[in-house]
Amino acid sequence: MKKTLTYGLLVFFSLLFLMPFFWLVTTAVKAPDEIYMYPPKWIPSEIRWGNFVKAWTIQPFNTFLQNSLTVTILCNIGQLISSSLVAYGFARYRFPGRDALFLIVLATMMIPWDVTMIPLYMEFNFLGWINTLKPLIVPAWFGSAFYIFLLRQFIMTIPTELEEAAKIDGASDFGIFIRVMVPLMLPALILVSVFNMLDTWNDYLGPLIFLNDSSKYTLTLGLAQFKGVHGVDMTSVMAVTSIICLPPLLVFFGAQRYIVEGIAQTGIK
């Protein structure tokens, strides 16, 4: 009886959270006169798949998609390389001031992005990077305090005997990191990759501040402009929103097993 009640509550809340997404998709394929009907009409009389094609071609969303993919992929590569190297250094190397430096890195998570927004803009403007994708990509290659902490905690759960055995076999420090640690860190690296992908893909404020030319816009900024121009065309707005939501959902569900494993193993110690 208890198990039945538990599963019933899980199903109920799952359906409750899925309702907005269901409304999003059904609205995207409705006729315009069915959107504002009262009481609301959940299932459209006619499914209009052409709404997706129409919405995607009104604005240059192919260009926006290319920009978003470029930023997301390069940011992911940068975060994985930089955060994993720094985390490995904090977890395995002993040097004076290591713990104090690690606390300083963690303390940077307390600083809101809004505080650094103006100094960053001034810095990127001095470098001539405004209205380019560099301000959205380059900072990721210097690591993130949260991802460094996450990976460090995961590395500390890995026995040091594996590295000692590799050293006996003549492996260098970098060889140990690449051949021993990286394969063992795979669940945590996938977790970091998914988190960073979601954060970068959905970023709106960064592109809004650093980009001026519409040819450089990402999908989130392009959607905001699209809604401003076509605010009354809710079918097109919902259609584009549905398409933009699809890649993060696919990535999340595809990597769900690794996400759970990464979180579980990160919290062992």
C-alpha positions in Angstrom: 0.0 0.0 0.0 2.8 2.4 0.9 4.7 1.7 -2.3 1.5 2.2 -4.4 0.9 5.5 -2.7 4.5 6.6 -3.3 4.3 5.7 -7.0 1.0 7.4 -7.3 2.3 10.6 -5.9 5.4 10.4 -8.2 3.2 9.9 -11.2 0.9 12.8 -10.1 3.7 15.3 -9.6 5.4 14.1 -12.9 2.2 14.9 -14.8 1.9 18.2 -13.0 5.4 19.2 -14.1 4.9 18.0 -17.6 1.7 20.0 -18.1 3.4 23.3 -19.1 5.6 21.5 -21.6 2.5 19.7 -23.0 0.7 23.1 -23.3 3.8 24.5 -25.0 3.8 21.8 -27.7 0.1 21.7 -28.3 -0.1 25.5 -28.6 2.7 25.4 -31.2 0.6 23.2 -33.5 -2.8 25.0 -33.0 -4.6 27.3 -35.2 -4.4 31.0 -34.1 -8.1 31.2 -33.2 -7.8 28.2 -30.8 -5.1 29.7 -28.6 -7.3 32.2 -26.6 -10.4 30.0 -26.3 -12.1 29.8 -22.9 -12.2 27.2 -21.5 -8.8 26.4 -22.8 -8.6 23.8 -25.6 -5.8 21.3 -24.8 -6.0 19.2 -27.9 -6.1 21.2 -31.2 -8.8 20.4 -33.8 -6.1 20.2 -36.5 -2.4 19.6 -35.9 -0.5 22.1 -37.9 3.1 20.9 -38.2 3.8 23.7 -40.7 3.8 26.2 -37.8 7.3 25.0 -36.9 8.6 25.6 -40.5 6.9 29.0 -40.7 8.3 30.1 -37.3 11.8 29.0 -38.0 12.0 30.8 -41.3 10.6 34.1 -40.2 13.9 35.0 -38.5 17.4 33.7 -39.3 17.2 30.9 -36.7 19.7 28.8 -38.6 22.3 31.5 -37.9 21.2 31.7 -34.3 21.5 27.9 -34.0 25.0 27.9 -35.4 26.1 30.6 -33.0 24.6 28.7 -30.0 26.2 25.5 -31.0 29.6 27.2 -31.5 29.4 28.8 -28.0 28.1 25.7 -26.3 30.6 23.3 -27.8 33.6 25.5 -27.2 32.5 26.4 -23.7 32.1 22.7 -22.9 35.5 21.9 -24.1 37.1 24.7 -22.2 35.3 24.0 -19.0 36.2 20.3 -19.1 39.8 20.9 -19.8 40.4 23.8 -17.4 38.2 22.6 -14.5 39.5 19.1 -14.5 43.2 20.1 -14.5 42.7 22.6 -11.7 40.6 20.1 -9.7 43.3 17.4 -10.1 45.9 19.9 -8.9 43.9 20.7 -5.8 43.1 17.1 -5.1 46.5 15.5 -5.6 49.3 18.0 -5.3 50.5 19.4 -2.0 51.9 22.9 -2.0 52.0 25.9 0.5 48.7 27.7 0.6 46.8 25.1 -1.3 43.8 25.0 1.1 43.7 28.8 1.4 43.8 29.1 -2.4 41.0 26.5 -2.7 38.9 28.5 -0.3 39.5 31.7 -2.4 38.3 29.8 -5.5 35.2 28.6 -3.6 34.6 32.2 -2.3 34.2 33.4 -5.9 30.9 31.5 -6.1 29.5 34.0 -3.6 30.0 36.9 -6.1 26.9 37.5 -8.2 27.5 37.8 -11.9 25.7 41.1 -11.8 28.6 42.6 -9.8 31.2 41.7 -12.4 29.1 42.5 -15.4 30.3 46.1 -15.8 34.0 45.4 -15.2 33.8 42.5 -17.7 32.2 44.7 -20.3 34.9 47.3 -19.8 37.6 44.6 -20.1 36.2 43.0 -23.2 35.6 46.4 -24.8 39.3 47.3 -24.2 40.2 44.0 -25.9 37.9 44.8 -28.8 35.8 41.7 -28.2 32.4 43.4 -27.9 30.0 42.1 -30.6 31.9 38.9 -31.0 31.4 35.4 -29.5 34.7 35.6 -27.6 33.2 37.1 -24.3 30.9 34.1 -24.2 33.6 31.5 -24.9 37.0 32.6 -23.5 36.0 32.8 -19.8 35.0 29.1 -19.9 38.6 28.2 -20.6 39.6 29.5 -17.2 37.4 27.1 -15.2 34.4 27.5 -12.9 34.6 27.3 -9.1 31.6 25.1 -8.9 32.9 22.6 -11.5 36.3 22.6 -9.9 34.8 21.8 -6.5 32.6 19.1 -8.0 35.5 17.4 -9.8 37.9 17.8 -6.9 35.5 16.0 -4.6 35.1 13.2 -7.2 38.9 12.8 -7.6 39.4 12.5 -3.8 37.2 9.3 -3.9 39.7 7.6 -6.3 42.4 5.6 -4.6 45.9 7.0 -4.9 47.3 3.5 -5.3 46.2 3.6 -9.0 48.4 6.6 -9.6 51.3 5.1 -7.6 51.1 2.0 -9.8 51.2 4.1 -12.9 54.3 6.0 -11.6 56.0 2.7 -11.0 55.3 1.9 -14.7 57.1 5.1 -15.7 54.1 7.3 -16.4 54.5 11.1 -16.2 52.1 13.2 -14.2 50.3 14.4 -17.3 50.2 10.8 -18.6 48.6 9.7 -15.3 46.0 12.4 -15.6 45.1 11.5 -19.2 45.4 7.7 -19.1 44.3 7.0 -15.5 42.3 9.9 -14.1 40.2 11.0 -17.1 38.7 7.6 -17.8 37.8 7.2 -14.0 36.4 10.8 -14.0 34.0 10.1 -16.9 30.8 10.2 -14.9 31.8 13.5 -13.2 32.9 14.9 -16.5 29.6 14.1 -18.2 27.8 15.7 -15.2 29.9 18.9 -15.6 29.3 18.8 -19.4 25.5 18.5 -19.0 25.3 21.3 -16.4 27.5 23.6 -18.4 25.6 22.8 -21.6 22.3 23.7 -20.0 23.8 26.9 -18.5 25.4 28.0 -21.8 22.5 27.0 -24.0 20.0 28.9 -21.9 22.2 32.0 -21.3 20.4 35.2 -22.2 22.0 38.0 -20.2 25.5 37.4 -21.5 24.6 37.6 -25.2 22.3 40.5 -24.5 25.2 42.5 -23.0 28.1 41.6 -25.3 26.3 41.2 -28.7 24.9 44.0 -30.9 24.8 42.5 -34.4 21.8 40.2 -35.0 24.1 37.9 -37.1 25.9 37.1 -33.8 22.8 36.4 -31.8 22.3 33.1 -30.0 19.0 31.3 -30.0 17.9 32.7 -26.7 18.5 36.3 -27.8 17.0 35.6 -31.2 13.9 34.2 -29.5 13.6 37.4 -27.4 13.9 39.5 -30.5 11.4 37.3 -32.3 8.9 37.7 -29.5 9.3 41.4 -29.6 8.6 41.6 -33.3 5.9 38.9 -33.4 4.4 39.2 -29.9 0.9 38.4 -31.0 1.8 35.3 -33.0 1.9 32.9 -30.1 1.9 29.8 -32.3 5.2 30.8 -33.8 6.7 31.8 -30.4 5.7 28.5 -28.9 7.0 26.6 -31.9 10.4 28.1 -31.7 10.5 27.7 -28.0 9.7 24.0 -28.4 12.6 23.5 -30.8 15.0 25.4 -28.5 14.0 23.2 -25.5 14.5 20.0 -27.4 18.4 19.7 -27.4 18.8 20.2 -23.6 16.0 17.7 -23.0 17.6 15.1 -25.2 21.1 15.6 -23.6 19.7 15.4 -20.1 17.7 12.2 -20.7 20.6 10.6 -22.6 23.1 11.4 -19.8 20.7 10.8 -16.9 22.5 7.6 -15.7 25.9 9.3 -15.7 24.4 12.4 -13.9 23.1 10.2 -11.1 26.3 8.2 -10.9 28.4 11.4 -10.9 26.4 13.1 -8.2 26.4 9.9 -6.0 30.1 9.3 -6.3 30.9 13.0 -5.8 29.2 12.9 -2.4 30.9 9.8 -1.0 33.4 11.8 1.0 
